[in-house]
Structures are given as structure tokens and as C-alpha cells.
């Protein structure tokens, strides 16, 4: 749930369920393999963070995943990709049911990602920034051998500062432009977005990754916006100073990550376009979904390895995606 102020400025509802799943169970929900279900939609950039981090850390077996369809109505995300339109583990048709199991009077956003406690069927948390940090810090006994350090202690202060500006001006900045209710608010969001993208390009011109010489949480957070930029944000959200493919440094950086196991193999461009163009009827009244852009260019050489860096640090790439979690053929240029 979000709203537009009388002055036309878009504001995101950030009243999340902040209960945490922790190693010591201090909030009443201890880390236990197989107990919880991570509910996502591949369309959603916030959920995509969790999908990528889960895969990089190798938490697939410890934290099973439910994938909702790309569209939702005023009630919530639906499990319309599953046989009979129900999640096979939770037995529910809509994510809303898990929120109401937690609080029958729940009146906030029915958002993804959400972690659901399978025994009770209720949502534990939808606090998306904390979910991925906790995957790194609280689920460590269940990380795969060779899992990368996505939130290393020595880089956290710098990373937190970078993540904050990326969230305000880029991750949420595209939404502030796209849903602005006045020309002034749109123009302000537009200028902030591209000013920040210019600063990030300068930062990345001589550095392969955002913080340190390995992939971190910061790269995951920027990637999920960049990978949607040309497909939806440039046209649908009027973020049209330039396409990502016309910003040389950021385009090469994004391709580098896309071609790294754990990133591009989680991206479903069909779901992304279906969601934005079909759900946001106030912006796109016809619901027509664009045919483009050409996705094959995501596989063009990026030449970023010349900058050095070690993608997984002292770790290793994740194993290939399990067949049941693979992005459908035709939804990504990585399809066989």
C-alpha cells in the first residue's frame, strides 16, 4: 500500500511486519530448515533481492520458496502458477490468507517477499531489507559450502550508506517518478534518480563492484532495479533521459552481474512486464504489454573482469538452478 500526497508526491507504505526469524529465536521464530516458506513473485524487485540472495547462499533446501504469479488484484498476490491455483504446501489461493492468519484485522500492504511459518500458516515478516540481511547472518549454518560473504563486517558501514542512497533515489526513485501525481513531483524524482545514477556510474567506472572487490548485498539491491530499467521503468515510469543500454558503465556492470550465476538465472522478464503493464492500469489503461526490448543484448560481452575483483571472494559460484525453480524458457535470454 502506498499513496500520493496532495502535492503529488508518491510515498511508499513502510509499515512492515518486522518480526524476525533468528538463530536464537528471540522473536519467537527460530531458524529451522524447512519450517518456513519464502513467498515471492519474480516480477517484484524487492522479492527478487531475496531470490538472488537465497540462491547465492545456497538456502534452497533450508528455506523453500513459493512463487506467486506476476499479477495481483486489490486483494493480493495469487498462487495461480500452481495446479488448482493453490500453493501446494500452504494450501492457500492468495497470500492475503497468510497475512490474515497473522492478524485478522491486517490493513497494510500484502507484499512480497514474505516469510510464512508453515505450521501456523501465518506471515512472520515482510520486512524485505531485513530478510536478506538475516539470510546472510542468521541462517549461516545452512549456507552452502563456498557461499559468499554478502554482508561482511568490515564493509557494513560503507555498505549501509550506499544502500540508503540507492533505496531513496534509485530503487524507490523510479516509483516516485512513475507514480508522481504532479509535474513538479515527477520532475524532482526524475532529477534525483538520474543524478544518483550518474554518481553510481562514476563510482563503478574504476571498480567492478559497489563496495569492496566482491559481490555484496549492495550489488544485489542495485541490480534488481537496473535489470528492470529498459523493460519497464524507462517507458512505463517515464524514466526516459536514457535507457540503461545507453549508459555505458551501468549497462556493462548490469550485464556482468546478469551473467554471474545467481543473478540472471533468477530474472523472468515476462513476469516483470506482465506485472507492471497489466497491474498499473492508472498508468497503462489498455493493459497492453510491450513486445520489446531485445533481451539478447544482456549476453553481450561486458569486459568488466579487466577491473579485477573476485565475484564470490573466497567462495564459489552456486550450483545450477534446480529444475523446479528454473525461469521458464522464453522468459530470459539464458533459456536453453
N, C-alpha and C positions, 0 to 999 in steps of 0.2 A: 504494500500500500504506500502510495506517495501522493503528493498534492502540489498544486501550483498556487503560489501566493497571490493576493490581489494585485501585486505589482508585476506578476507574470513569471516569477522565478520558481523553477522546479525544485522541490525538496523531497528527498528520499526519507521514508519512514524507517528509522533505525532502532525501533523498539523490538529488538530481537530477544528470543529466549536464550539467556546467557548461561544456563546450566551447562556444566562441562562434564565430559567423560574423561576421567583422570586415572593415573596409575594407582593412586591411593584411594580413589573413590570418595573424595572429600565432599562432593556434591551429591552423593548417593548413587553415582553411576560409575562403577569401576571399569577399567579397561578389561574386557573379556572377549577373546576371539569368538566370533560367530554370534554374539549376543545382539549386536546392533545391525541396522541396515542403513546404509548411506543412500538417501534418495536424491537423485539428480535429474536434470534434463540437460542433454548435450547442447541445447540451444542457449542456455543461460551462461553468461561469462563468469558469474560468481560461483555457480556449481562446477563449471569447467576447471576452476582452480583446484577444487577438491579431487576431481577425477584425475588430473595430472599428478598432483602430489601423492595420492594413493598409489598410482602406478609407479612413480619414480621410487617410492619407498618399499614397494612390494607388499602392500597391505591387502591385496585382493582376497586372500583366503580369510584373513582375520576380520576384515570389515567388508562383508558382501555388499553389493551395490544393486539398487533398483533404478531403472531408467524410465522416467516418465516420458510421455510423448512431447512433441515440440510445441504444442499449443495448449492453451487453457482458457476457461471461461471465467466469469466473475466469481465462481466458487473456488476453483483451484486447479492445479495440475492433475492430469488424469493418467492412469496406467493403461492407456489404450494401445500400447505396443504389445502387451501381454495377452495370451489366449483368454478370451472371455472378458477382456478389459479389466482384469484384477491382478494386482501384484500377487505372484504365487506364494510368497512367504507371509506377507501381512494380510492377504485376503481382502484388500480394500480396493475400491474403484478410484478413489480420489485421495490425494494427500491430505485434504481437509479433514478427513476422518481421523487421522492420527493427531492432528492439532486439537480437534475437539475432544479426543480421548485424554489429552493432557489438561485441557481447560474447556469445559462445555460452553463457557461464555467468551471464548477467544475471539477478539475483534481486530486483530492485527493482520499483517500480511501472511499469506500462506506461501512461503518462499522455499526455494531450493538454493543451496543444498540444505538438507535436514537429516539429522541422525535420529532414527527411530529405534526405541527399545522394543525388540521383538516380543518378549514375554508379556508386556503390558499393552503393546500396540500404540504407545504414545510417543510423540516427539520429545526428544531430550533437548535438542538445541538446533537453532537455525542461524547461529552467530557465525557467519561464514568466514570472517577474518580469523577468528579464534580456532575454528575447526581445523584449518590446515596447519596452524602452529602446533596444535595439540597432536596432530598426526606425527609431526616431527619429534616432539618432546615427550609425549605421554605414552605413545604406542611403540617405543623403541624395542622392547623385547620381541616384537613381531615384525620388525623390519627385515627385509631380505638381506642376505649376505651381499655386501657391496653397495648397500643403499647410500646415496649421497647425503651429506650434511647440508640440508636446505636452510637451516636457521642456526648457523654456528655462533657460539657465544661471542667470539672476538669481533664479529661483524654486526651484531644485533643493533647496536645504537645507530650506526650508519644506515643499516637496512630499514629500521623503523622510520627514520626520517625520509628516506627515499620512498618507502611505501605510502607514507602520508600524502606527499605531494602527488604521487601517481594516482592515488584514490581520488583526491579532491579535484584535480584538474583534468585527469585522463579517464580513469575507469568510470567515475561518476560524471565527469565533464561532458562526455558525449551525450549522456542522458539530459544533462542540464541544457544542452543546446537543442536536442531533439524534442524535448517536451516543454520548452520555454513557451510561456503564454503571452509574451510581448516581444517586439522587435529589439528593445533595449536589452532585455534579459538574454535573448538569443545571442546578440552581438557580443555581450560581455562573456558569455560562456564560450563562444567561438574563439574569441581572442585569447582567453586563458588556456584553452585546450591547445591551440597551435603554438602559443608561446612556450608552453611546457614541452610539447613535442620537439620544438627546436632545441630546448635546453637538454633534453634527453639525447637527441642526436649528437650534440656536441660532446656529451659525456661518453657516448658509445663509439665515437669516431676512432678513439685510440684504445678502447677497452672492449674485449669481446662480450663481457657480461656487466651487469649494472653495479654489482658490489663484489669486490674480490675477483679472483680468477676462475671461479667455478659457478655453475648454475645455482641460484638460490631462490628462496621464496619471492624475492623482488622480481626476478625474471618471469616467474610463473604469473605474477599479478599483472605485469605489463603485457605479456604475450596474449592473454585472453581477450584484451581489448584490441590489440593490433591485428589479431587474426580475423576479427570481425569487421575491420575498418572498411575495406573496399566492398565487401559483400553487403553490408547494411548501414554503417554509420555515415559513410561518405554521401550517399544519396538520401536514404531514409531519414537520417537525423540532421541532414544539411551541414555536415562537417566537410565542406567541399572546397577548402582552399587548395588542397592537393589530395590525391589518393595516396595510400601507403606506398603503392608501387611507383609513385613519383617522388618519394622521399628516400634517397639512395641509402643512407646509413640505416635508418629504421627498417627499411624493406629488406636489406641484407641480414640485419640482426634477426628479424622475424623469421626469415627463411632458414637461417641457421638453427633456430630453436625448432621450427616446424619439422626439419629433417632430423632432429635429435629424437631417439626413441623415448616415448613417454609424452611427447608433445603432439606432433601432427597426427599420430595414430589414434588420438582421442577426439579429433576435431570432426564434427559432422556438419558440413556446410549446408546440406539440405535441411537439416533440422534448424539451423541458425536462420536461414532465410524464411522458412515456413513460419517460424515463431514471430519474427519482427514484422514481416509484411502482412501476415494474416491476423495477428492478435491486435496490433496497434491500428485499429480502424479509424481512430480520430486523426491519425497522420496519413494513413493509406486507405481511404474509404472503399476502394474497389477490392481490396484484398489480393490484387494481382502480385504474384511473386516473380521477380526478375529472373531471367534465364542466366545471365552472367553473374559475376565476371569469369574470365578464363582461369580455372584453378590450376592448370598445368604449370603455370609460372612459379607456383610455390616450390617446385622441384628444380628450378634453375640453380646453377652453382652460386654460392654466396661469398666464397673467398674469405670468410671471417676467421678461419683457422690460422691465417697468417698473423693474426693479432696475438696468438698464443692462447693461454687459458687451457684448463682441463675440465671438460664438461661435467664430469662426475667426481672430480677431485681424486681422492684415493680409492674411490669406488668403481663400479662398473655399470654399464647400461642395463636397464631392465630387460627381462626376457620378453619374447614376442607376446603380443596381446592374446589372451585366451580367446578361442573362437566364439564363445558365448558373449563376449564383451567387444568384439570387433565392430568397428564402424561399417555399416552396410556398403557393399560395392556400389560405386557410382556417387557416393556421398563425400568422397575425398579423393584427391589425386593419388593417394597412396594405395588405392584399391588395386588388387592384382589384375 
